[in-house]
Amino acid sequence: MASQAPRAIRSADAPAPVGPYSQAVEAGDFVFLAGQIPLDPATGQLIDGTIEEQTERVMANLRAVLAAAGLGFGSVVKTTIFLESMEDFARVNAIYGKYFSECPPARSTVEVSHLPKGAAVEIDLVAYRGPR
């Protein structure tokens, strides 16, 4: 059986990419979502708010891209959280944890010196579609 070429996935309910990349790419049984920062999809501008509010916006953006792929958070198998300050870890974790109650995905969390547009948090993820 021939494999299908990777396919870009786009959601109008999530911010447009700020560079030459796709919001997500489906490759085989997996969907790889690009990192999302707390951009308002309507304006493309970084939201002004607490780390909790920024994390909620990131998760809403990820949810929109997952939905465009026909998936939800229950399909996520791996995430990476990028924080401008590891001091925000517990507060981000409290918001993030609300989205993954059963079989939480594998995860890495790293502190970085800067994120695009001055964001305090960015999250990317990998989802598993499974054989069709």
C-alpha positions as CSV (number, residue, x, y, z in Angstrom):
1,M,0.0,0.0,0.0
2,A,1.4,3.4,-1.0
3,S,1.7,6.0,1.7
4,Q,-0.1,9.3,1.4
5,A,1.9,12.5,1.1
6,P,1.8,14.8,4.2
7,R,-1.2,17.1,4.2
8,A,-1.3,20.6,5.7
9,I,-4.2,21.3,8.1
10,R,-5.6,24.8,8.5
11,S,-8.2,26.3,10.9
12,A,-9.7,29.7,10.5
13,D,-10.4,29.6,14.3
14,A,-6.7,29.6,15.2
15,P,-4.2,32.3,14.4
16,A,-2.5,32.2,11.0
17,P,1.1,31.2,11.1
18,V,3.6,34.0,11.7
19,G,6.1,32.4,9.4
20,P,6.5,29.9,6.6
21,Y,5.0,26.9,8.3
22,S,1.6,25.1,8.6
23,Q,-0.6,25.1,11.7
24,A,-0.5,21.3,11.5
25,V,0.6,18.6,9.2
26,E,-0.9,15.1,8.9
27,A,1.6,12.4,8.1
28,G,0.4,8.9,8.2
29,D,-1.5,8.2,11.4
30,F,-0.1,11.2,13.2
31,V,-0.9,14.9,13.2
32,F,1.9,17.3,14.2
33,L,0.7,20.7,15.4
34,A,3.0,23.7,15.3
35,G,3.6,25.6,18.5
36,Q,0.8,28.0,19.4
37,I,1.4,31.1,21.4
38,P,-1.4,33.2,23.0
39,L,-2.5,35.0,19.8
40,D,-6.1,36.2,19.4
41,P,-7.2,34.5,16.1
42,A,-9.3,37.5,15.2
43,T,-6.6,40.1,15.5
44,G,-3.4,38.1,15.2
45,Q,-2.2,40.0,18.3
46,L,-0.7,38.6,21.5
47,I,-3.4,38.7,24.2
48,D,-2.7,40.8,27.3
49,G,-3.2,38.8,30.4
50,T,-1.9,36.6,33.2
51,I,0.0,33.4,32.4
52,E,-3.2,31.5,33.1
53,E,-5.1,33.5,30.5
54,Q,-2.3,33.1,28.0
55,T,-2.2,29.4,28.6
56,E,-6.0,29.2,28.1
57,R,-5.7,31.0,24.8
58,V,-2.9,28.7,23.7
59,M,-5.1,25.6,24.5
60,A,-8.1,27.2,22.6
61,N,-5.8,27.7,19.6
62,L,-4.6,24.1,19.8
63,R,-8.2,22.8,20.2
64,A,-9.2,24.7,17.0
65,V,-6.4,23.1,15.0
66,L,-7.1,19.7,16.4
67,A,-10.8,20.1,15.4
68,A,-9.8,21.1,11.9
69,A,-8.0,17.7,11.7
70,G,-11.1,15.9,13.1
71,L,-9.4,15.3,16.5
72,G,-9.6,16.4,20.1
73,F,-7.3,16.4,23.1
74,G,-8.0,12.7,23.7
75,S,-5.9,11.9,20.6
76,V,-2.8,13.8,21.8
77,V,0.2,11.6,22.6
78,K,3.1,14.1,23.1
79,T,3.4,17.8,24.0
80,T,6.1,20.2,24.5
81,I,5.7,23.3,26.7
82,F,8.1,26.2,26.2
83,L,8.1,28.8,29.1
84,E,9.8,32.1,29.3
85,S,10.1,31.5,33.0
86,M,10.1,28.1,34.8
87,E,8.5,30.0,37.7
88,D,5.3,29.8,35.8
89,F,5.4,26.0,35.7
90,A,2.8,25.3,38.4
91,R,0.3,27.9,37.1
92,V,0.6,26.7,33.5
93,N,0.4,23.1,34.6
94,A,-2.9,23.8,36.4
95,I,-4.5,25.1,33.2
96,Y,-2.9,22.5,30.9
97,G,-4.0,19.6,33.2
98,K,-7.7,20.5,32.8
99,Y,-7.4,19.4,29.1
100,F,-5.9,15.9,29.7
101,S,-7.8,13.9,32.3
102,E,-7.5,10.4,30.9
103,C,-4.2,9.0,29.7
104,P,-2.3,12.3,29.7
105,P,0.2,12.6,26.9
106,A,4.0,12.3,27.3
107,R,5.4,15.8,27.8
108,S,8.5,17.9,28.0
109,T,8.7,21.4,29.5
110,V,11.6,23.7,28.9
111,E,12.5,27.2,29.8
112,V,13.6,29.4,26.9
113,S,15.1,32.9,26.7
114,H,12.5,34.3,24.3
115,L,9.3,33.2,22.4
116,P,7.8,34.8,19.3
117,K,6.1,38.1,19.8
118,G,7.1,38.2,23.4
119,A,4.8,35.4,24.5
120,A,5.3,33.8,27.9
121,V,4.2,30.3,26.8
122,E,4.1,28.2,23.7
123,I,2.8,24.7,23.3
124,D,3.1,22.2,20.5
125,L,1.8,18.7,20.3
126,V,1.5,15.5,18.3
127,A,-1.8,13.6,18.0
128,Y,-2.4,10.1,16.9
129,R,-5.3,9.5,14.4
130,G,-4.8,5.7,14.3
131,P,-5.4,3.5,11.3
132,R,-8.5,4.3,9.2
